[in-house]
Amino acid sequence: MPPIFFRKMILTIALLGVAAPLAAQTNDVNAEDAARMNELLGLDLEALGEVEIKLDDVFNVFDGLLKRQTVKVASGVAQDASTAPAVTTVITAQDLEATGARTLTEALEAVPGLNVSRDFFMYAPIYNIRGINEAFNPQVLIMINGVPLKDLHAGNPTIRGLNIPIYKVQRVEVMRGPGSAVHGADALAGIINIITKTAKDIDGTEVGIRAGSFGQADIWALHGGHYNGHDVAIMFRYGSEDGHNEMLQQDFQSFMDQRFNLNPSVSHAPGAPALQRDNLDIGVDVSYTNADDSTWRLQLFNQSIIRAGAGAGPGQALDYSGEADARITDLVLSWSQPHLTEHWSADVRAVYTDRLWDFKNIQVYPPGAVINGRTYPDGFKAEAGAYERDGRLDISSVYSGWKNHIWRLGTGYFYGDQYSTKQIVNWMTVNTMVDISDTPAVFNPEEIRKSHYAFIQDAWHFVDNWELTTGVRYDRYSDFGHTLNLRGALVWQVRSNLTAKLLYGEAFRAPSYQEFYNVNNPVALGNPDLAPETISTWELAFDYRPSKNLHTGFNLYTFTWEDAIQFLAPEGAANNAGQVARTAQNFNDDINGHGFEVEMRWKTSARSSLMANYAWHKVEQRDRDKGGYPQHDAYVRFDWLFYSDWYLDTQVNWVAQRQRTFGDNRPAIDDYTSVDLTLRYKKARNTTWNIAFGIKNLFDEAIFEPSPGPDHTGVQRIPYDLPMAGRNWFAELRYAF
């Protein structure tokens, strides 16, 4: 690691006084601790049990690092994470609280092998898992309670960067590696399953407020209770932000100003990206359990972004007038019966989703821009949108009647309808906006996609301490055909504290609507002859717990990624705007990757814990580094109860050796080390008040995420990359009753 990383680590540790909690393992307890111990010793067993539960609720920020976690994302049934047939990570609600994360995107940096980058348009997050990344995140399947969260148009799991607030999250299960044999399309690089809080998790009412730098403000309320036999959870959050003020030095319009000798310049650069947005989240979760243990559950979630800025602009030219609205509404009705018969269980789920995104007053290029020899006094403008609805039905069952075997099988159906698209442009007439919605000239037509699937999986405990999981899933789509994906996992419980896993998995990604159907688009054209992307991965993983206070893991992997979909510019392919557009194509050559991940979780004392991980990746395309991802990624988190009811959490994130993508000759992207601190006050025996103050990017590190490589004409539209936020702060207050 470079010296700067070590220097910042040493300085951070010095600030925290790490020596104090470590010494607490051998030093005598102080007077306050002695008083607490005497108080506890004076309680009877029943009262003591109640105290211990409350203490555990608070201190599992530390204890939870060592407790065995269960995951469902690996196979569709709950299993111990150490023996589950996949490499997984669990982020708990306590982790989210302790680290001061505001959104899921912030929390995911803690996952080994997962790095969060940014797209230039709206600064939407790009989740790099093991070096597999593309704009719009199509290779990562993100789900909420097992329901995929993605749109038909771009194939992205979060509508143009729709952030998930952490206040309603009970836990996050992350699976690294392919998962299509269990979860279907788009689980190419990995899966992120967000599990929301139920009435039992909330158990009362919590209200909160958070404010911080760059106009960040959140208010939220959670309520959970039991009414007439029904468990009811209600969630609300409203947030807003103005965005950071780090400067984008040049954009594409800067280049065009020089090319056409525009004086004065019409570019907005240097200037900060447009990152303002409002967020609204509403959720209702109602469940009822019958006397026969069958459970009905109804969930309604609405997530919206309102008046969101365009980031660095859709044309990689700063746009301060455009804004976007997006909304996704999910209605989920499910029924489960764990004891359908002696050996059968059953799960049925029906989902209806309504989704829209709407871009208004977008200036692809600013007023005064010259495009194809024509000057646009009001800018090269557009309004666009898509409206989608889809439904799915999933049926699965587990059979345990065959000795030493657990079978899981299921089937399902999906219906997706992009029922309306909107486009209003001025590039036909220069001065007049023309509505071409519902005409052959629109950028993307109304289309319907249908698919159905069936799967079967067997977990065979064929000898003591050995289990073999095998599975196959068949998916058939109405527009591009069918896929068959296999999985296999051999798990050996070497000792009670050591598990070894040999894993094989296959996965696919379905082409998105923009890749399949785009027409008349000034940026990208679709291709109806596309095949789905596929991947096959081998993994060797170890889970080792040398002591009750130390948990370690080590993973090796290699993969082959085939038919990757990329937008390339064939010679002479022009659109109605008169520009040469890139066309979606399957990349002919395989992309190969390999690497390893190592992680450690250590309860250093009764008052402190340390978590650390490091990942190394290498992804090659045509015998050279694919680029756009960090080859080295390290994360350290230290939690310390330094005084009664006062917690200090420190996070250090190091990202290094990010090469440029194919055809981009700029120097490698600068490494960075960011440090975050969160100070929290939360009483151990009365958690009514919860107060926190935090600083992100403590040392004001200059952090940049890679901008796209040169376009088809060789022009580097944003030459100096995408600036990220400098040092910033937040304050948070929660009240539970």
Secondary structure, DSSP 8 states (H G I E B T S, - for coil): --HHHHHHHHHHHHHHTTHHHHHTTTS---HHHHHHHHHHHTS-HHHHHHHHHHHHHHHHHHHTTTS--EESTTTSS-EETTTSSSEEEEEEHHHHHHHT-SBHHHHGGGSTTEEEEE-SBTT-EEEEETTB--TT-TTEEEEETTEE---TTT--SSTTS---BGGGEEEEEEEES--HHHH-TT-SSEEEEEEE--HHHH-EEEEEEEEETTTEEEEEEEEEEEETTEEEEEEEEEEEE------B---HHHHHHHHTT-SS-----SB--B--EEEEEEEEEEEEE-TTS-EEEEEEEEEEEEEE--BT-TTSS--SS-EEEEEEEEEEEEEEETTSSSSEEEEEEEEEEEEEEEEEEEEEE-TTEEETTEEETT-EEEEEEEEEEEEEEEEEEEE--STTEEEEEEEEEEEEEEEEEEEEESTTTSSS-EE-TTSTTSSS--EEEEEEEEEEEEEEEEETTEEEEEEEEEEEETTTEEEEEEEEEEEEEEETTEEEEEEEEEEEE---HHHHH--S-SSEE--TT---EEEEEEEEEEEEEEETTEEEEEEEEEEEEES-EEEE--TT-B-TTSSB-EEEEE-SS-EEEEEEEEEEEEEEETTEEEEEEEEEEEEEETTEE--SSEEEEEEEEEEEEEETTEEEEEEEEEEEEE---TT--S--B--EEEEEEEEEEE-SS--SEEEEEEEESTT----EE------TTS--SSTT-EE---SEEEEEEEEE-
